[in-house]
Amino acid sequence: MNDLLLLSHSKFARFWIKIGIAFKNGFLAVKRFFINLPNLIVAALKKIGSFLATPYYAMRYGDWKTRLSFLIFGFGNLAHKQWLRGFALLLTEIAFILYMTLFGAGYLGDFGTLGTTETYKDPNTGFTIIGDDSFNILLYGTLSIIIILFVVYLWFVSIKQAYEIQYMSQINRHLVSASEDLRNLGNQYYHVTLLSVPSLLLLIFTIIPLIFMIFVAFTNFDNAHQPPNNLFTWVGLSNFQTMLFGGGLAGGNTETFSYTFWTVLAWTLIWAVLATVTNFVFGMIVALLINKKSIKLKKVWRTFLVTSIAVPQLVSLLLMSKMLSTTGVITNMFAQIGIQNVRFLLDPMLCKVTIIIVNMWIGIPYTVLSCTGILMNIPDDLYEAARIDGANPYRMYVNITLPYVLFVMGPSLISTFVGNINNFNVIYLLTGGGPNYDTNMHSTAGQSDLLITWLYKLTVNDQDYSMASTIGILVFIVCAVLSLIAYSRIGSTKNEEDFQ
């Protein structure tokens, strides 16, 4: 539908027409995906084939030095006097063999069961017999799998380099020496040198724990299965079934988990939308007021905003929590003017309203500073042309200011929305997730809990690590889907070069 035909309808009709167009575009996008799915599969198979082609050609056409590189990492490099690369690959293989022989193979062998022998006390001797530790088996098994994948990649590199060196030596091309490799690490591959240590730390402290926690979601690692005294094992998709639909676990009120999850998810999404929209709308209003030409002392107002940001959020939220408690300053002020028993943090609905208002007080200064920079860069010619055409301030705001700000801040708003889904500080420090539910809810979830704070409580209070990991995966899926949809729709990604 073109713009003229759309404008011929009423505002109410235009709204529903746009909703219909959005659903139609979404359906067409899904349809295009499935239509292109065979092409995507073929392209993926071609890439896999090209990856496997190198070992095939190396084995078929390579000399004995290249073929021996299939068994001895870096042998092709060492045979052609590339000592640095050869010894690096060879030492990696030796270290891998020692690791798997002395350490990794045992954990990897028990990875399928996560242990079979529990720790127990021998009734004859009275000694405690140490059994399997499911936690260590899962952790070091995960580490072993990652190491194996890395060594497989190095095996491919060893074969590829041996085959390339063979070809280069046959055509009498210069082979890079060890000294040249060292110089290249500071010149041509300087970026690799700089990023190697951060990448290694990222792997150790982020990626491996993340994969480990994903695996935990497929186990029954909870307070009843605490290693080393008790074993836990794989349960497949049972935790996801319990969380999403109820059922799936042996024993316990599994329907409570599902009901709690959907209730907390609904509040999480409502909170994320309201927290993002309120901060943006009111922050933009304040920015417009400060940037009006008639407003004096602009630098002073901006300084106040920066000062409020300088106060740590932890301090602000804990202070507000005390002030809004039943004996706090704000509650006593209401009592003095005749409004008794105001339960800011104990009444379910008032608690949520209070959280949103406090979040506005914390978040609006950030939006104001962002909007101020954008507003100062909107060309005055646009407003001058609008005035000549007879546009009033409201029309100029709707057609010039708001689209311009949304175009620039679109990615930031999406990031803020995802951040609010995982906004642990505001909820936990202000209300602790309370007040608690009376019935039909999981005991650790409160009425203001988000999924992220409920996850924390399941981990710390209940030691229900498997269900907490399940929630973490589901939160990631929700954030990823919403982010991808939003990023694909905003103008900032469609028209990066210009503003329309």
Summary of the structure (lengths in Angstrom):
residues: 500
radius of gyration: 30.6
end to end distance: 19.1
largest distance: 99.3
contacts: 1420
relative contact order: 0.07
helix: 71%
strand: 2%
